[in-house]
Amino acid sequence: MLTCVANTEPHDEPAEPCRGFWADTARIRSGFLAEVPTQTLVLKVAEEVGEAAEAYIGMTGGNPRKGVHKTATDVLDELADVMLAAAVPMVDIAGGPGEAERHMAQRLGVVSARKVAAPPSTSGWHGSFIAPHILLWREDGKVLMLRRYNTGYRDGWLCPPAGRIEPGEDVLAAALREAREETGVHLRREDAAFSHVMHRTAPTLPGPCHAVSDYWFSFRTWTGEPHVAEPDKASEAIWIDPATPPDDVIPHCAEVLQAITRSEPFSVRDWT
């Protein structure tokens, strides 16, 4: 049986005394959700699941662009909202809080009786995420950098146009798209020159390996004038000398820039 306990943690939202999970669920249903159709309540569950997933990605830094910007409390709040979002229409469909509680107890019995799956094999493949980076080279040998803004990761720092692979894209296709989205220029695959790949790790990086492989491609021709095409994510576009990057270039990017000027195609960072 699920029960409530007093909330001893600081919280911005006001809280009423708990009367028990299902009693409170029924009270919510007859209170501010009284006029909401059951169908809408069922569909609301999917929305809450998405918000929980978003909070977890934010807590673990699963989005390299935003980094870590959520806490464990944020994730717990969202997961609790998922449970409540599912419980409210259960009260409707079951015919009351007592019936919903009995159905939940029965369901818990079924699920807990399932056989435990064998642990996953440790001999399988574990992959790193891939992030395309784009260097636009001017005739004077300088390359384009964007100053990050309002992203939640290294805001105020400089880095080249970069991003991640979307479903159905190869790494170069992703690079072309990211360059167009972030700088407004159009690039062609045949003009790309592979420059470098860095395999780096950090506790906040996503996946079981907590690692990303950064693929860097150079372009010396493009269509359009490079500019900040996403002003909600970057505050300015500047040209720098890659051989002597300024101190406010993201450190691993500065390392790669210097490696490229030395014609080094591969590097690793932070592995022990």
Secondary structure as GFF3:
##gff-version 3
##sequence-region A 1 272
A	DSSP	alpha_helix	21	30	.	.	.	ID=ss1
A	DSSP	alpha_helix	38	60	.	.	.	ID=ss2
A	DSSP	alpha_helix	72	94	.	.	.	ID=ss3
A	DSSP	alpha_helix	97	112	.	.	.	ID=ss4
A	DSSP	beta_strand	129	136	.	.	.	ID=ss5
A	DSSP	beta_strand	143	148	.	.	.	ID=ss6
A	DSSP	beta_strand	158	159	.	.	.	ID=ss7
A	DSSP	alpha_helix	171	183	.	.	.	ID=ss8
A	DSSP	three_ten_helix	189	191	.	.	.	ID=ss9
A	DSSP	beta_strand	193	201	.	.	.	ID=ss10
A	DSSP	beta_strand	211	219	.	.	.	ID=ss11
A	DSSP	beta_strand	234	240	.	.	.	ID=ss12
A	DSSP	alpha_helix	251	261	.	.	.	ID=ss13
A	DSSP	beta_strand	266	269	.	.	.	ID=ss14
###
